[in-house]
Amino acid sequence: MSRTVKIGIIGCGGIANGKHMPNLSKIKEAEMVAFCDIIVDKATAAAEKYGVEGAKVYADYTEMLKDKSIEVIHVCTPNRSHAEISIAAMEAGKHVMCEKPMAKTYAEAKEMLEVAKKTGVKLTIGYQYRWRNECQYLKNVVDAGELGKVYYARACALRRRAVPTWGVFLNEYEQGGGPLIDIGTHALDMVMWLMDNHKPKVVVGTKYRELANKIPTGNAWGDWDPTKFTTEDSAFGFIIMENGATISLESAWAINLSETKEASVVLAGTEAGADMLSANPKEPLRINRVHNGRQTIEVPNFDAGGVAFFEGTRTDYSIRETRAWIDAIINDKEPFVNPEHALVVTQILEAIYESAKTGKAVYFD
């Protein structure tokens, strides 16, 4: 990378402070020059901590988008405004990194893709789990044909009691849903990317709000307020793809299971299988197969690394996401997470919610 990219941040809340701004601050080619939030104090604090000298602060993102020096916008707002802000930014000629999910609805996400194509700017969505070591390794295994034909997968996003009690996570109007659209979206993206399969045929879904009214909660982040908990607490989907492959999607913020796993996948192929379900942190990925007539399990060693590892500079996967994004801007490459894939994720999530509401399967053309 050989030049500086000027970036504006819209939405200076949890995800901006937890991922986007810290990661951008570690990339010398990235300069955060403008910050916007409807709570101006948040934007001011972000500018003071992460901004270049003279960084501007806005309460209205439309004013920020008038600044022609800004090349890239990071959209870190509640799901309801993803499409509106991303579209406005692209129409202003800005490349856009939009936090996941792509949008609250499929129609909004589709419009985002259409505007990206019309304007010619780059659009990507924040599915950073693709960059995890075990994900990258498994992708190479699948692409090399070592699993054979992958015909079954599980996308796991289960928390026993970890309901986010801050921000607008529990507000269905702002977010469009609960754990399905929040963490289920990551697991589904991982599965379809690993399988290289983004053509759904039919979806059946269910959702539940069975634990939201139970107090005390035992929640990892303290008791939630049942009156503000307007989303589901768990949701499940059964997806059949055009090629006949089956995907089972499990998501929950609160569920009575003693063993849970988040942002994890299971793949079953004709030659071998793989899973990220081990409770042993030394086994983030297991490959199972029959070798010489015997069942075997192979566990890749991700503790070993190159010089960077031994120097203590091992790179976090979310920073890899940010580096790849900035590199795509500077060197005019396709984003690692393309909007076409993210659109299908949103399409399936919406179908699960629709099926849960109507009690009927949702078919795709």
Rosetta blueprint (number, residue, H / E / L):
1 M L
2 S L
3 R L
4 T L
5 V E
6 K E
7 I E
8 G E
9 I E
10 I E
11 G L
12 C L
13 G L
14 G H
15 I H
16 A H
17 N H
18 G H
19 K H
20 H H
21 M H
22 P H
23 N H
24 L H
25 S H
26 K L
27 I L
28 K L
29 E L
30 A E
31 E E
32 M E
33 V E
34 A E
35 F E
36 C E
37 D L
38 I L
39 I L
40 V H
41 D H
42 K H
43 A H
44 T H
45 A H
46 A H
47 A H
48 E H
49 K H
50 Y H
51 G L
52 V L
53 E L
54 G L
55 A L
56 K E
57 V E
58 Y E
59 A L
60 D L
61 Y H
62 T H
63 E H
64 M H
65 L L
66 K L
67 D L
68 K L
69 S L
70 I L
71 E L
72 V E
73 I E
74 H E
75 V E
76 C L
77 T L
78 P L
79 N H
80 R H
81 S H
82 H H
83 A H
84 E H
85 I H
86 S H
87 I H
88 A H
89 A H
90 M H
91 E H
92 A L
93 G L
94 K L
95 H E
96 V E
97 M E
98 C E
99 E L
100 K L
101 P L
102 M L
103 A L
104 K L
105 T L
106 Y H
107 A H
108 E H
109 A H
110 K H
111 E H
112 M H
113 L H
114 E H
115 V H
116 A H
117 K H
118 K H
119 T H
120 G L
121 V L
122 K L
123 L E
124 T E
125 I E
126 G L
127 Y L
128 Q H
129 Y H
130 R H
131 W H
132 R L
133 N H
134 E H
135 C H
136 Q H
137 Y H
138 L H
139 K H
140 N H
141 V H
142 V H
143 D H
144 A L
145 G L
146 E L
147 L L
148 G L
149 K L
150 V E
151 Y E
152 Y E
153 A E
154 R E
155 A E
156 C E
157 A E
158 L E
159 R L
160 R L
161 R E
162 A L
163 V L
164 P L
165 T L
166 W L
167 G L
168 V L
169 F L
170 L L
171 N L
172 E H
173 Y H
174 E H
175 Q H
176 G L
177 G L
178 G L
179 P H
180 L H
181 I H
182 D H
183 I H
184 G H
185 T H
186 H H
187 A H
188 L H
189 D H
190 M H
191 V H
192 M H
193 W H
194 L H
195 M H
196 D L
197 N L
198 H L
199 K L
200 P E
201 K E
202 V E
203 V E
204 V E
205 G E
206 T E
207 K E
208 Y E
209 R L
210 E L
211 L L
212 A L
213 N L
214 K L
215 I L
216 P L
217 T L
218 G L
219 N L
220 A L
221 W L
222 G L
223 D L
224 W L
225 D L
226 P H
227 T H
228 K H
229 F L
230 T L
231 T L
232 E L
233 D L
234 S E
235 A E
236 F E
237 G E
238 F E
239 I E
240 I E
241 M E
242 E L
243 N L
244 G L
245 A L
246 T E
247 I E
248 S E
249 L E
250 E E
251 S E
252 A E
253 W L
254 A E
255 I L
256 N L
257 L L
258 S L
259 E L
260 T L
261 K L
262 E L
263 A L
264 S E
265 V E
266 V E
267 L E
268 A E
269 G E
270 T L
271 E L
272 A L
273 G E
274 A E
275 D E
276 M L
277 L L
278 S L
279 A L
280 N L
281 P L
282 K L
283 E L
284 P L
285 L L
286 R E
287 I E
288 N E
289 R E
290 V E
291 H E
292 N L
293 G L
294 R E
295 Q E
296 T E
297 I E
298 E E
299 V L
300 P L
301 N L
302 F L
303 D L
304 A L
305 G L
306 G L
307 V H
308 A H
309 F H
310 F H
311 E L
312 G L
313 T L
314 R L
315 T L
316 D L
317 Y H
318 S H
319 I H
320 R H
321 E H
322 T H
323 R H
324 A H
325 W H
326 I H
327 D H
328 A H
329 I H
330 I H
331 N L
332 D L
333 K L
334 E L
335 P L
336 F L
337 V L
338 N L
339 P H
340 E H
341 H H
342 A H
343 L H
344 V H
345 V H
346 T H
347 Q H
348 I H
349 L H
350 E H
351 A H
352 I H
353 Y H
354 E H
355 S H
356 A H
357 K H
358 T H
359 G L
360 K L
361 A L
362 V E
363 Y E
364 F L
365 D L
